[in-house]
Amino acid sequence: MTKTALMEAPREPPAFTVPESLSQMTERYLEAEIIEGRLPPGTRLNPEEIAKRLGISKSPVREALILLHREGLVTSKPRSVFIVSEISVADLHEIYPIRAALNALMVKIIISSVAAAATAERLTRLLEPMRQAVINGDILGYFHANTDFYKVMMESCPNGRLRTMWRKLSSQVARFRFLLMSQPGHIKQSFREHERLVKAMRAGDADRASKLAECIINDSLAALVKLPQVAK
């Protein structure tokens, strides 16, 4: 190849990623601590202590706490006091019926879309890490694998407004989901339910699949309200 040809050869543009800010990194860190129960409901979050622990200034910590407040994971009180919010029955009864309806509708839309078969295949492959987590008794691994399952399902849905609503609710229910998965035997039951859901989606049975999708969420609500960690 000549020098001219080398100069004229098209080049791939460099990958561009927006770096996370300190406040975003802090938000992700605190979100995981709350979801996975290391910061239980009622814990007071001191920006100065958190900043010292993470080796950063208080400003990004405060920004992160404001973001978590918007997501409902943290409540704020006068004088910039932030507390991990309680998990209440009222919250569950508000959020879970909406999530159940969205889950059922999402599955119906996917099955009627041109990408139905491809989505079902992707979800089938995503069952495997869920299965392995059940075998290993790995609750955190199952939680993340199940989160990936729903992320793919949501991204495969061609209805943009539904995707927006689903994302908004996902952050609010994450710690409810982790709390439930921490209960003895739950991840095994959850895996069986998702196996049946994928089987119905592979068969193109929209009615059965949407009912299963709705039942998964409704059954979770019924189990959650019985837990002692949920404020009555």
N, C-alpha and C positions, 0 to 999 in steps of 0.2 A: 504493500500500500504506500502511495506517495505521501510526501509531507503535506501536500495540498488536501489530499483525501482525508488524512488524519485531522487536519484542521477543520474540515467541513463535516466530519462525522457528528451526527447528533449525540448529544450527551443527556443522560438521565438527570433531571433536576434533583438536587439534594433533598432528602426527606426533611420536612419541616414539622417540628413539634413545638407546641407552646409549653415552655417550662412551667412547672407548678410554682406558685408563690409560696412563701412561708406560711401564710394564713391557710392556703389550701392543704398543704402538707399537715399542718396542725389539726385542721378539721378532720382529715382522714384518720389521723392517729387517734383523736378523741372519739370519733365516731366508732372506730373498731373497739376501743376500750369500753364504750357504753353498750354497743350491740352484744359483745361477747361477755358482758357481765362483770368486768373488772372495775367498772365504775357503776355501782348499783344505783337504783332510784333513790333520790334523796341526798346523794353525795353533793357536797358543796364544792364548786370548782373555783379554785383560787388562781386567777391569772398569773400572779407573781410566782406561785409555787410551780405551776405548769411551765412557765417560761424558764425558770431555773432548771427544772428537770430536763427540758429539751435543749437548753443552752441557747435560747433566743431571747429577743426582747418581748415585753408584754404586749406591744401593739398588735402583732399578728395573732397572738393568743386571743385577744379581745375580739378581733375580726372573725376568728374561727368560731368563737362562742356565739357571736351574733348570727352566723350562718347556721349553726346547730339549733339555735332558738327558732329560726324560720322553719326548720325541718321538724320541729316539735320534740326534739331529743332533749332539749334544755329549756328550763323556764328561767325568766329573769325577774329580779326583784329590785327595789330601790337601792341606790348606791352601788350599782354595777355588780350585784350579787347574782351569780348563776348557779343553778342547781339542776342535777339530772332529773328530768321529769319522771313522775310516777307512771306506771302502766296501769291504766284504769279500765274497768269494764265498759264505761261510757265510750272511751276511745275505741275499744275493740268493736263495739256494736255500731259505731259510726263508720269505721274504716272497712271492716271485713265484708259487709254486704256489697259495698261498692266494688271492692276487689274481686269478689266472687262473680258479680255480673260482668265485670271487665274481662275476667279470665275466660268465662264462657263465650262471650262475644268475640274475643280475640281468636279463640280456637276455631269458631265458625268461619270467621273471615279468612283465616289462613287456609282452611280446607277448601274454601271456594276460590282461592287465588291460584294463579298459574304456577306459583312456587310451592304448591302443597306437597308434592312428592319429595322435592329436594329438602324442604323443611323437616318432614317426617324422618328422612334419612339422617339429617344432622342431629335431630333430637334422639334418635336411636343410638347414635354414637355417644352422645352425652350421657346416656344411661350407664355406660360402663364405669366412669369414675365414681358415679353415685353408688353403683354396685360394690366397687372395691372399698369405698368408705364404709359401707354397711358391714362388709366382711371383716374389716379391720376395727370396727367400733369407733371410727374416726368422726366425731360429731362436727368438728370444725371443717374437716375435709368435705363432709357431706353438705354442710351449709354452703360452702363455696361452689361445689359442683352443682347443687340445686339452683343457686343464684345464676350460674352460667347457663343452665337449662332455660330458665325463664328469660334471661337476657337475649338468647338466640330466638326464643319464641316471639318476644316482643319486637325485636328488630326485623323479624320476618313478616310481621303484620303490616299490610300496606296502608292501614288507616293511621294517618299522622296524629290526629287529635287523640285517638285512643292511646297511642304510644306516649304522648305527653302526659296524659292522666296517669298511666301506669308507672312511669318514671317517678312522678311526684309522690305516689302512694308507696312506692318501693322503699324509699328511705325511711318512711314513717313506720313501716311494718317490719323492717329488718330485725330489730331486737326482739319483736314478738316471735318471729320465725325461729331465731336462734334459741330463745327461751324454750319453745316447744320442742325443738329438735334435741335439746339437752335432756328431755324426759326419757326414762328407760323404755326402750322398744320403739320409740317413735320413728326413728330414721328407717327402720325396717318396714314399718307400715307405710311410711311416705313413699319409699321406693316402689313397693307393690302398686300403690295408687298411680304413680307416674308411669310404670310399665303398662298398666291397663290403658292409660290415657294415650300413650304413644301407639299402642296396638290399634286403638280405635281411629287415630289419625292416619295411620298407615293404610287402614281399610277404607278411608274416606267416609267414615260414618260420622257425619257432622252432629247429628242429634245425640248419639251416645257420647262422643268426645266432649261436646259442650256441657253435657250433664255431669260427666266425670270431672271436668275442669272446675265446675261450680262446686261440686261436692268436696273436692280437695280443700277448698278455702273454707266452706261452711263447717266441715269436720274439724278444721284447725281452730275455728272460732269456738266451737263447742268444747274442745279440749282446753283451750286457753283460759276460758272464764272459770274453769274449775281449779286452776292453779293458785296456791297460796300467795305467790309473788304478785298476783294481780290485785290491785286495790279495789275493794268492793264499794 
